[in-house]
Amino acid sequence: MRGTFRLEQMAFLTALGLLAWFLVTFLIMPLITTFYTAFFDSGSLRIGEITEDLSRSRRVKQALLNTAWMTIATTFTVGLVGIFQVAALEYFHVRGRSFLKVAFAVPLVFGSVVAATGYKFTYGPSGIVTQILQGIVPDLPSDWFIGGHGVLYSQTFLLTSFYYLFLRAAMRRVDYSTVEAARSMGASEIHILRRVVLPVIMPTLFAVMLLTIYTSTVSFAVPEIIGGRDFTMISQIILVLNALNRPDMAAFLALFLGFFILSIIVLMQWIEARGSYIGGAKTPVPIELKRIKNPAANVAFHGVTYLLAFIYVLPVALVVAFSFAPAASIGTEVFPSSFTLSNYIRVLSGGAAFEPFFNSMRMGLLAVLLGLSATLFAVPIMVKHKNWMTRALDIGFFLPWVVPSVLLAIGLILTFDTPNLMVGRAVLLGSFIILPIGYAINALPLMVRFLRAAFMGIDPSYDEAARSMGAGGLYRFRRVTMPLVAPTALLAGGYTFNEMLTEYPLSAFLYNVNNRPLSIAILDSDKSTDPEQAAITLVYAVLVMAFSLVVVLSAERLSLGKGPKTNNV
């Protein structure tokens, strides 16, 4: 027994050392290296010089301005659309609610590079909508959708997934008995929404606004594909500066972006802390959907709701339909006149078309295994023990949430472009492994958040009972704890794998000929005029959406539960 205990203790210390090495080597060191490169040259502070160089660049200043106004505008438009769709699903009675739930869930399976390509395919120079509009307005330019307004339109309907997921769940914590009480006292519906419903959902509303601001600020794929030559944002400029062999300027802008994100997080937390919010009941009475009594208002509300649903569904429907169409019909027909499986056969039968998809699957799976290995070991320690070590681990795991992907990418480039002692003097830049390591680091906060809730929900009596029967720590974890957290671990792994299939910022900085991922292949195909490449891109998009749909349906079954009832009054 004592020998087993010592063996487990040695294994624990070894695993703890490996975890510390992983976080220090691939997260802390890259951040320190980026900071040093941005502010120092041979030990001399050079902030003024870099700032002056950047201020002289018209393109850099324009990118900063574009990022600022796009973030503000996106936060407003996404909030407007997101709150409206949640009201349509969770507060007001709208016919066809089952269809609307599916339509508004489209951004959950149609995001990143795939979505940007789909929107350009629908509204771009050779897009179906452009062809229809030019039939009505012959003088309409083919590139009418390309630019900042196209980026704003696309992001408005892609980032509402935060509202769909989190604000819907918050609405279900509203106790309907408080709504009925306010209504019985003569309160108007607007007053009820403002004084009864809003205080319950306000913390979640702040959270989704923060996620929107963060995602819009570091947006990369959408402006890269839809922005065109005249509209660039800060993430794109950082990539350009790195390609121009100005790592100091790229690192400085990446740090600036990181400090901005951190300040937004601190500001939102300060605003939330100063507010006074009413929590929902532990067992709330489900909301009964409110029927709109005014006929004109009811028709208008239904019309806007179904218009939004059409906007969500249209790009996905066209991408799926044309993925089964002959390549020659892409860009020439409004809707396919014939269908074929040849595009799917070409991608899935192997060869050059299958290689990017296979690379992304391999790297995504490796990132999931790395992330789960680290978090499944560390999270139960962080939950069980409260000391300086667990607090340091907690901070380390959540750093990637306040560090933009481009900052992490620049740090990895600067740290591993020369022989590094922490990895046996190997040069990792240009290797296959550098990209899945970046993926894994980027996914740590999400995995920790999922698994922390799972471990905290385990009844301690299970572990105590196994301990009383003489079971060792490793055996208890393997036979008692793991079966309880396995569904959550699988869900976290599925989400991570899904995100990594189309991850773009890290991929754009770190990929090479050995690990060219799916997102880069999609972007390259988007720039090609070959219809065969366009057909392959559509197949990629459908395959990614199919996997994403499996993950989303699993999450839906595990999280939201039953929906509200309908109020016929």
C-alpha positions as CSV (number, residue, x, y, z in Angstrom):
1,M,0.0,0.0,0.0
2,R,2.8,2.4,0.9
3,G,4.6,1.6,-2.3
4,T,1.5,2.4,-4.3
5,F,1.1,5.7,-2.5
6,R,4.7,6.7,-3.2
7,L,4.3,5.8,-6.9
8,E,1.1,7.9,-7.1
9,Q,2.8,10.8,-5.4
10,M,5.8,10.6,-7.8
11,A,3.4,10.4,-10.8
12,F,1.5,13.5,-9.4
13,L,4.7,15.5,-8.9
14,T,5.9,14.6,-12.4
15,A,2.5,15.5,-14.0
16,L,2.6,18.8,-12.0
17,G,6.1,19.6,-13.3
18,L,5.0,18.8,-16.9
19,L,2.0,21.1,-16.6
20,A,4.1,23.9,-15.2
21,W,6.7,23.4,-18.0
22,F,3.9,23.5,-20.6
23,L,2.3,26.7,-19.4
24,V,5.6,28.5,-18.8
25,T,7.1,27.4,-22.1
26,F,4.2,28.0,-24.5
27,L,2.3,30.8,-22.7
28,I,4.3,32.8,-20.2
29,M,7.6,32.8,-22.2
30,P,6.0,33.9,-25.5
31,L,4.2,36.8,-23.7
32,I,7.5,37.9,-22.0
33,T,9.3,37.6,-25.4
34,T,6.7,39.7,-27.1
35,F,6.8,42.4,-24.4
36,Y,10.6,42.5,-24.6
37,T,10.6,42.7,-28.5
38,A,8.0,45.4,-28.5
39,F,9.7,47.7,-26.0
40,F,13.4,46.9,-26.0
41,D,16.3,46.7,-28.5
42,S,19.6,45.3,-27.1
43,G,18.5,46.3,-23.6
44,S,17.5,49.8,-24.6
45,L,13.9,51.1,-24.2
46,R,12.5,52.1,-27.6
47,I,8.8,52.8,-27.1
48,G,9.1,56.3,-28.7
49,E,10.8,55.0,-31.8
50,I,8.3,52.3,-32.5
51,T,5.4,54.6,-31.7
52,E,6.8,57.2,-34.1
53,D,7.2,54.5,-36.9
54,L,3.6,53.3,-36.4
55,S,2.2,56.8,-36.3
56,R,3.8,57.6,-39.7
57,S,2.0,54.7,-41.3
58,R,-1.3,55.8,-42.9
59,R,-2.4,52.2,-43.2
60,V,-1.8,51.4,-39.5
61,K,-3.8,54.5,-38.5
62,Q,-6.6,53.6,-40.8
63,A,-6.7,50.0,-39.5
64,L,-7.0,51.3,-35.9
65,L,-9.8,53.6,-36.9
66,N,-11.6,50.8,-38.8
67,T,-11.2,48.5,-35.8
68,A,-12.6,51.2,-33.4
69,W,-15.7,52.0,-35.4
70,M,-16.4,48.4,-36.4
71,T,-16.3,47.3,-32.8
72,I,-18.7,50.0,-31.7
73,A,-21.1,49.5,-34.6
74,T,-21.0,45.7,-34.3
75,T,-21.7,45.8,-30.6
76,F,-24.8,47.9,-31.2
77,T,-26.2,46.0,-34.2
78,V,-25.5,42.6,-32.7
79,G,-27.2,43.6,-29.5
80,L,-30.2,44.9,-31.3
81,V,-30.6,41.8,-33.4
82,G,-29.7,39.4,-30.6
83,I,-32.1,40.9,-28.0
84,F,-34.9,40.9,-30.6
85,Q,-34.4,37.2,-31.5
86,V,-34.3,36.2,-27.9
87,A,-37.5,38.1,-27.2
88,A,-39.1,36.3,-30.2
89,L,-38.0,32.9,-28.9
90,E,-38.4,33.4,-25.1
91,Y,-40.9,36.2,-24.4
92,F,-43.4,36.8,-27.2
93,H,-45.5,34.2,-28.9
94,V,-44.5,33.8,-32.6
95,R,-45.8,31.2,-35.0
96,G,-43.2,28.7,-36.3
97,R,-41.1,28.9,-33.2
98,S,-39.4,25.5,-33.9
99,F,-38.2,26.7,-37.3
100,L,-37.0,30.0,-35.8
101,K,-35.0,28.2,-33.2
102,V,-33.2,26.4,-36.0
103,A,-32.8,29.5,-38.1
104,F,-31.4,31.7,-35.3
105,A,-29.0,28.8,-34.3
106,V,-27.2,29.0,-37.7
107,P,-24.2,31.0,-36.4
108,L,-23.4,28.1,-34.1
109,V,-22.6,25.9,-37.0
110,F,-21.7,28.6,-39.6
111,G,-18.9,30.7,-38.3
112,S,-15.3,31.9,-38.8
113,V,-13.8,31.4,-42.3
114,V,-16.7,29.2,-43.4
115,A,-19.3,31.8,-42.7
116,A,-17.2,34.6,-44.2
117,T,-16.8,32.5,-47.4
118,G,-20.5,31.7,-47.4
119,Y,-21.5,35.4,-47.1
120,K,-19.1,36.3,-49.9
121,F,-20.5,33.4,-52.0
122,T,-24.0,34.8,-51.4
123,Y,-23.5,38.5,-51.7
124,G,-20.1,38.9,-53.3
125,P,-19.2,39.9,-56.9
126,S,-20.4,36.6,-58.4
127,G,-22.9,35.9,-55.6
128,I,-26.5,34.8,-56.2
129,V,-28.0,37.9,-54.5
130,T,-25.7,40.2,-56.6
131,Q,-26.9,38.5,-59.8
132,I,-30.6,39.0,-58.7
133,L,-30.0,42.6,-57.8
134,Q,-28.1,43.4,-61.0
135,G,-31.1,42.1,-62.9
136,I,-33.2,44.7,-61.1
137,V,-30.5,47.5,-61.0
138,P,-28.2,46.9,-64.0
139,D,-25.8,49.6,-62.9
140,L,-25.1,48.0,-59.5
141,P,-21.4,47.4,-59.1
142,S,-20.4,43.7,-58.7
143,D,-18.4,44.5,-55.5
144,W,-21.2,46.4,-53.8
145,F,-21.0,44.2,-50.8
146,I,-17.2,44.3,-50.4
147,G,-15.9,46.7,-47.7
148,G,-16.6,47.8,-44.2
149,H,-20.4,47.8,-44.6
150,G,-20.2,44.1,-45.8
151,V,-18.1,43.2,-42.7
152,L,-20.6,44.9,-40.4
153,Y,-23.5,43.1,-42.0
154,S,-21.8,39.7,-41.8
155,Q,-20.6,40.2,-38.2
156,T,-24.0,41.4,-37.1
157,F,-25.6,38.0,-38.0
158,L,-22.6,35.9,-37.1
159,L,-22.0,37.1,-33.5
160,T,-25.6,36.8,-32.3
161,S,-24.7,33.2,-31.3
162,F,-23.6,34.6,-27.9
163,Y,-27.2,36.0,-27.3
164,Y,-28.8,32.8,-28.6
165,L,-26.8,30.6,-26.2
166,F,-26.4,32.7,-23.0
167,L,-29.2,35.2,-23.0
168,R,-31.8,32.6,-23.8
169,A,-30.6,30.6,-20.8
170,A,-30.8,33.8,-18.7
171,M,-34.4,34.4,-19.8
172,R,-35.3,31.0,-18.5
173,R,-34.2,32.1,-15.0
174,V,-36.8,34.8,-14.9
175,D,-39.6,33.9,-12.5
176,Y,-42.9,34.3,-14.3
177,S,-44.7,34.8,-11.0
178,T,-43.0,38.2,-10.6
179,V,-44.1,39.2,-14.1
180,E,-47.7,38.2,-13.3
181,A,-47.5,40.1,-10.0
182,A,-46.3,43.3,-11.8
183,R,-49.0,42.9,-14.5
184,S,-51.7,42.5,-11.9
185,M,-50.6,45.8,-10.4
186,G,-51.2,47.5,-13.7
187,A,-47.6,47.7,-15.0
188,S,-47.1,48.1,-18.7
189,E,-45.2,45.5,-20.8
190,I,-42.3,48.0,-21.3
191,H,-42.2,48.7,-17.6
192,I,-42.2,44.9,-16.8
193,L,-39.3,44.3,-19.3
194,R,-37.3,47.2,-17.8
195,R,-37.9,46.7,-14.1
196,V,-38.6,42.9,-13.7
197,V,-37.0,41.0,-16.6
198,L,-33.9,43.2,-17.4
199,P,-32.4,43.1,-13.8
200,V,-32.4,39.3,-14.0
201,I,-30.7,39.1,-17.4
202,M,-28.4,42.1,-16.9
203,P,-25.3,40.2,-15.8
204,T,-25.6,37.9,-18.8
205,L,-26.2,40.9,-21.0
206,F,-23.0,42.5,-19.9
207,A,-21.2,39.2,-20.5
208,V,-22.4,38.7,-24.1
209,M,-21.6,42.4,-24.8
210,L,-18.1,41.7,-23.6
211,L,-17.8,38.7,-25.8
212,T,-19.1,40.7,-28.8
213,I,-16.6,43.5,-28.2
214,Y,-13.8,41.0,-27.8
215,T,-14.7,39.0,-30.9
216,S,-15.2,42.1,-33.1
217,T,-12.0,43.8,-32.0
218,V,-9.8,40.7,-32.9
219,S,-11.9,39.9,-36.0
220,F,-9.7,38.5,-38.7
221,A,-11.4,36.1,-41.1
222,V,-14.4,38.3,-42.0
223,P,-12.5,41.5,-42.8
224,E,-9.8,39.4,-44.6
225,I,-12.4,37.9,-46.9
226,I,-15.1,40.5,-47.2
227,G,-13.3,43.7,-46.3
228,G,-11.5,43.8,-49.7
229,R,-8.4,45.9,-50.3
230,D,-9.7,49.1,-48.8
231,F,-10.8,47.9,-45.4
232,T,-8.3,46.3,-43.0
233,M,-8.4,45.8,-39.2
234,I,-5.6,45.7,-36.7
235,S,-5.2,41.9,-36.7
236,Q,-4.6,42.0,-40.5
237,I,-2.0,44.8,-40.1
238,I,-0.1,42.7,-37.4
239,L,0.1,39.8,-39.9
240,V,1.4,42.2,-42.6
241,L,4.0,43.7,-40.3
242,N,5.2,40.3,-39.3
243,A,5.5,39.3,-43.0
244,L,7.5,42.5,-43.7
245,N,10.1,41.4,-41.1
246,R,9.0,44.0,-38.5
247,P,8.4,41.8,-35.5
248,D,8.9,44.8,-33.2
249,M,6.0,46.7,-34.7
250,A,3.9,43.6,-34.9
251,A,4.6,42.8,-31.3
252,F,3.8,46.4,-30.2
253,L,0.4,46.4,-32.0
254,A,-0.4,42.9,-30.6
255,L,0.4,44.1,-27.1
256,F,-1.7,47.2,-27.7
257,L,-4.6,45.0,-28.7
258,G,-4.1,42.8,-25.6
259,F,-4.1,45.8,-23.3
260,F,-7.3,47.1,-24.9
261,I,-9.0,43.8,-24.4
262,L,-7.9,43.6,-20.8
263,S,-9.2,47.2,-20.2
264,I,-12.5,46.3,-21.7
265,I,-12.8,43.3,-19.3
266,V,-11.9,45.4,-16.3
267,L,-14.3,48.1,-17.3
268,M,-17.2,45.7,-17.8
269,Q,-16.5,44.0,-14.5
270,W,-16.5,47.5,-12.8
271,I,-19.8,48.5,-14.4
272,E,-21.4,45.1,-13.4
273,A,-20.0,45.4,-9.8
274,R,-21.5,48.9,-9.4
275,G,-25.0,47.7,-10.5
276,S,-27.7,46.3,-8.4
277,Y,-29.2,43.2,-10.0
278,I,-31.9,40.8,-8.9
279,G,-31.2,37.2,-9.2
280,G,-33.6,34.7,-10.7
281,A,-35.4,32.2,-8.5
282,K,-33.9,28.8,-7.9
283,T,-37.0,27.1,-9.2
284,P,-38.6,29.8,-11.3
285,V,-42.1,29.5,-12.8
286,P,-41.5,29.2,-16.6
287,I,-42.3,32.2,-18.7
288,E,-45.6,32.0,-20.6
289,L,-45.1,33.5,-24.0
290,K,-46.9,36.8,-24.4
291,R,-49.3,37.2,-27.4
292,I,-49.2,40.6,-29.1
293,K,-52.8,41.8,-29.1
294,N,-52.4,44.6,-31.6
295,P,-52.9,43.1,-35.1
296,A,-50.6,45.5,-36.9
297,A,-47.9,45.2,-34.3
298,N,-48.3,41.4,-34.4
299,V,-47.9,41.3,-38.2
300,A,-44.9,43.7,-38.1
301,F,-43.2,41.6,-35.3
302,H,-43.7,38.4,-37.3
303,G,-42.5,40.0,-40.5
304,V,-39.2,41.3,-38.9
305,T,-38.7,37.9,-37.2
306,Y,-39.1,35.9,-40.4
307,L,-37.0,38.4,-42.4
308,L,-34.1,37.8,-39.9
309,A,-34.6,34.0,-40.2
310,F,-34.4,34.3,-44.0
311,I,-31.1,36.3,-43.7
312,Y,-29.7,33.6,-41.4
313,V,-30.8,30.6,-43.5
314,L,-30.0,32.0,-47.1
315,P,-26.2,31.6,-47.1
316,V,-26.3,28.2,-45.5
317,A,-29.0,26.9,-48.0
318,L,-27.0,28.2,-51.0
319,V,-23.7,26.7,-49.7
320,V,-25.3,23.3,-49.1
321,A,-27.2,23.3,-52.5
322,F,-24.2,24.4,-54.6
323,S,-21.9,21.9,-52.8
324,F,-23.8,19.2,-54.7
325,A,-23.8,21.1,-58.0
326,P,-21.4,20.8,-60.9
327,A,-18.6,23.2,-60.6
328,A,-19.5,24.9,-63.9
329,S,-22.8,26.1,-62.4
330,I,-21.1,28.0,-59.5
331,G,-21.3,31.7,-60.1
332,T,-23.4,31.3,-63.3
333,E,-26.7,29.9,-61.9
334,V,-29.0,31.4,-59.3
335,F,-29.9,27.9,-58.1
336,P,-28.4,24.6,-59.3
337,S,-30.2,23.0,-62.2
338,S,-28.5,19.6,-61.5
339,F,-26.8,17.8,-58.7
340,T,-23.9,15.5,-58.3
341,L,-21.7,13.8,-55.6
342,S,-18.5,14.4,-57.6
343,N,-17.4,17.3,-55.4
344,Y,-17.6,15.2,-52.2
345,I,-15.9,12.2,-53.9
346,R,-13.1,14.5,-54.9
347,V,-12.5,15.8,-51.4
348,L,-13.1,12.6,-49.4
349,S,-11.3,10.2,-51.7
350,G,-7.9,11.6,-50.6
351,G,-5.3,13.5,-52.5
352,A,-4.6,17.3,-52.5
353,A,-8.2,18.3,-51.8
354,F,-8.4,16.1,-48.7
355,E,-5.0,17.0,-47.3
356,P,-6.0,20.4,-45.6
357,F,-9.1,18.7,-44.1
358,F,-7.0,15.8,-42.8
359,N,-4.4,18.3,-41.4
360,S,-7.0,20.2,-39.5
361,M,-8.5,17.0,-38.1
362,R,-5.1,15.8,-36.9
363,M,-4.1,19.1,-35.4
364,G,-7.5,19.6,-33.8
365,L,-7.5,16.1,-32.3
366,L,-3.9,16.7,-30.9
367,A,-5.0,20.1,-29.5
368,V,-8.0,18.5,-27.8
369,L,-5.8,15.7,-26.3
370,L,-3.2,18.3,-25.0
371,G,-5.9,20.5,-23.6
372,L,-7.9,17.8,-21.9
373,S,-4.7,16.2,-20.4
374,A,-3.8,19.5,-18.8
375,T,-7.2,20.5,-17.6
376,L,-8.4,17.1,-16.3
377,F,-5.2,17.0,-14.2
378,A,-5.3,20.6,-13.0
379,V,-9.0,21.4,-12.5
380,P,-9.7,18.9,-9.7
381,I,-6.6,20.3,-7.9
382,M,-7.9,23.8,-8.3
383,V,-11.3,22.9,-7.1
384,K,-10.1,20.9,-4.1
385,H,-7.3,23.2,-2.9
386,K,-7.1,26.9,-2.4
387,N,-3.5,28.2,-2.2
388,W,-1.0,30.2,-4.1
389,M,-0.2,27.3,-6.5
390,T,-3.8,26.8,-7.6
391,R,-4.4,30.6,-7.9
392,A,-1.3,30.7,-10.2
393,L,-2.7,27.9,-12.2
394,D,-6.1,29.6,-12.4
395,I,-4.5,32.8,-13.7
396,G,-2.3,30.9,-16.2
397,F,-5.2,28.9,-17.6
398,F,-7.4,32.0,-18.2
399,L,-4.6,34.2,-19.6
400,P,-5.5,33.1,-23.2
401,W,-8.9,34.7,-22.8
402,V,-7.4,38.2,-22.3
403,V,-4.6,37.5,-24.8
404,P,-5.7,37.9,-28.4
405,S,-4.8,35.0,-30.7
406,V,-2.5,37.3,-32.8
407,L,-0.6,38.2,-29.7
408,L,-0.1,34.6,-28.8
409,A,0.9,33.8,-32.4
410,I,3.5,36.6,-32.4
411,G,4.9,35.4,-29.1
412,L,5.2,31.8,-30.4
413,I,7.0,33.0,-33.5
414,L,9.5,35.2,-31.6
415,T,10.1,32.5,-29.0
416,F,10.6,29.5,-31.2
417,D,12.2,30.9,-34.4
418,T,15.6,30.1,-32.9
419,P,16.9,27.1,-30.9
420,N,15.1,27.2,-27.5
421,L,16.5,25.6,-24.4
422,M,13.0,24.9,-23.0
423,V,12.3,22.5,-25.9
424,G,15.7,20.8,-26.1
425,R,17.2,23.6,-28.3
426,A,14.8,22.7,-31.1
427,V,13.4,25.3,-33.5
428,L,9.6,24.7,-33.5
429,L,8.7,27.5,-36.0
430,G,8.1,25.7,-39.3
431,S,7.4,22.4,-37.6
432,F,4.1,20.5,-37.6
433,I,3.6,20.7,-33.8
434,I,3.7,24.5,-33.3
435,L,0.2,25.0,-34.6
436,P,-1.6,22.4,-32.5
437,I,0.3,23.7,-29.4
438,G,-1.1,27.1,-30.2
439,Y,-4.6,25.7,-30.6
440,A,-4.3,23.9,-27.3
441,I,-3.2,27.0,-25.4
442,N,-6.0,29.0,-27.0
443,A,-8.6,26.4,-25.9
444,L,-7.5,26.1,-22.2
445,P,-9.9,28.7,-20.8
446,L,-13.0,27.1,-22.4
447,M,-12.0,23.7,-21.2
448,V,-11.3,24.9,-17.6
449,R,-14.7,26.7,-17.5
450,F,-16.6,23.5,-18.6
451,L,-14.7,21.1,-16.4
452,R,-14.7,23.3,-13.3
453,A,-18.4,23.2,-13.2
454,A,-18.4,19.5,-13.8
455,F,-16.0,18.8,-10.9
456,M,-17.7,21.1,-8.5
457,G,-21.0,19.3,-9.2
458,I,-19.6,15.9,-8.0
459,D,-20.9,14.7,-4.6
460,P,-17.8,14.3,-2.3
461,S,-19.4,11.3,-0.7
462,Y,-18.6,9.2,-3.8
463,D,-14.8,9.8,-3.4
464,E,-15.1,9.3,0.4
465,A,-16.8,6.0,0.0
466,A,-14.2,4.7,-2.5
467,R,-11.4,6.0,-0.2
468,S,-13.0,4.2,2.8
469,M,-12.8,0.9,0.8
470,G,-9.1,1.3,0.3
471,A,-9.1,2.7,-3.3
472,G,-6.0,4.7,-4.3
473,G,-6.2,8.2,-5.7
474,L,-5.5,7.2,-9.3
475,Y,-8.1,4.4,-9.1
476,R,-10.7,6.7,-7.6
477,F,-10.1,9.2,-10.4
478,R,-10.3,6.6,-13.1
479,R,-13.3,4.6,-11.9
480,V,-15.3,7.2,-9.9
481,T,-14.5,10.7,-11.0
482,M,-13.9,10.3,-14.7
483,P,-17.2,8.6,-15.5
484,L,-19.0,11.5,-13.9
485,V,-17.2,14.2,-15.8
486,A,-16.7,12.3,-19.1
487,P,-19.8,13.8,-20.8
488,T,-18.6,17.3,-20.0
489,A,-15.1,16.5,-21.1
490,L,-16.4,15.1,-24.4
491,L,-18.5,18.2,-24.9
492,A,-15.5,20.5,-24.2
493,G,-13.4,18.5,-26.5
494,G,-16.0,18.6,-29.2
495,Y,-16.4,22.3,-29.0
496,T,-12.6,22.7,-29.2
497,F,-12.2,20.4,-32.1
498,N,-15.0,22.2,-33.9
499,E,-13.4,25.6,-33.4
500,M,-10.0,24.3,-34.5
501,L,-11.3,23.0,-37.8
502,T,-11.8,26.6,-39.0
503,E,-9.5,28.6,-36.7
504,Y,-7.9,31.4,-38.7
505,P,-5.7,33.9,-36.7
506,L,-3.2,31.4,-35.2
507,S,-3.3,29.4,-38.5
508,A,-2.5,32.5,-40.6
509,F,0.7,33.2,-38.5
510,L,1.9,29.7,-37.8
511,Y,1.1,27.4,-40.7
512,N,3.6,26.0,-43.1
513,V,3.8,23.5,-45.9
514,N,3.8,20.6,-43.5
515,N,0.5,21.5,-41.7
516,R,-1.5,23.7,-44.1
517,P,-4.9,23.8,-42.3
518,L,-8.5,23.9,-43.7
519,S,-9.0,27.6,-42.9
520,I,-6.0,28.6,-45.1
521,A,-7.1,26.3,-47.9
522,I,-10.6,27.9,-47.8
523,L,-9.1,31.4,-47.9
524,D,-6.8,30.4,-50.8
525,S,-9.7,28.9,-52.7
526,D,-11.7,32.0,-52.1
527,K,-9.1,34.1,-53.9
528,S,-9.0,31.6,-56.9
529,T,-11.2,32.1,-60.0
530,D,-11.2,28.3,-60.7
531,P,-14.8,27.0,-60.2
532,E,-13.4,23.6,-59.2
533,Q,-11.7,25.3,-56.2
534,A,-15.0,27.0,-55.3
535,A,-16.8,23.7,-55.3
536,I,-14.2,22.1,-53.0
537,T,-14.5,25.1,-50.6
538,L,-18.3,24.5,-50.4
539,V,-17.8,20.9,-49.6
540,Y,-15.3,21.9,-46.8
541,A,-18.0,24.3,-45.5
542,V,-20.7,21.6,-45.4
543,L,-18.5,19.0,-43.7
544,V,-17.5,21.5,-41.0
545,M,-21.2,22.5,-40.5
546,A,-22.2,18.9,-40.2
547,F,-19.7,18.2,-37.4
548,S,-20.7,21.5,-35.7
549,L,-24.3,20.5,-35.8
550,V,-23.6,17.3,-33.9
551,V,-21.7,19.3,-31.2
552,V,-24.5,22.0,-30.9
553,L,-27.3,19.4,-30.6
554,S,-25.3,17.7,-27.8
555,A,-24.9,21.0,-26.0
556,E,-28.6,21.8,-26.4
557,R,-29.6,18.6,-24.8
558,L,-27.2,19.1,-21.9
559,S,-27.9,22.8,-21.1
560,L,-31.2,24.6,-21.9
561,G,-33.7,22.0,-21.0
562,K,-37.4,22.7,-21.4
563,G,-38.7,25.9,-23.0
564,P,-41.4,28.3,-21.9
565,K,-45.1,27.8,-22.2
566,T,-47.5,29.9,-24.2
567,N,-49.8,32.4,-22.6
568,N,-53.1,32.4,-24.5
569,V,-54.5,35.4,-22.5
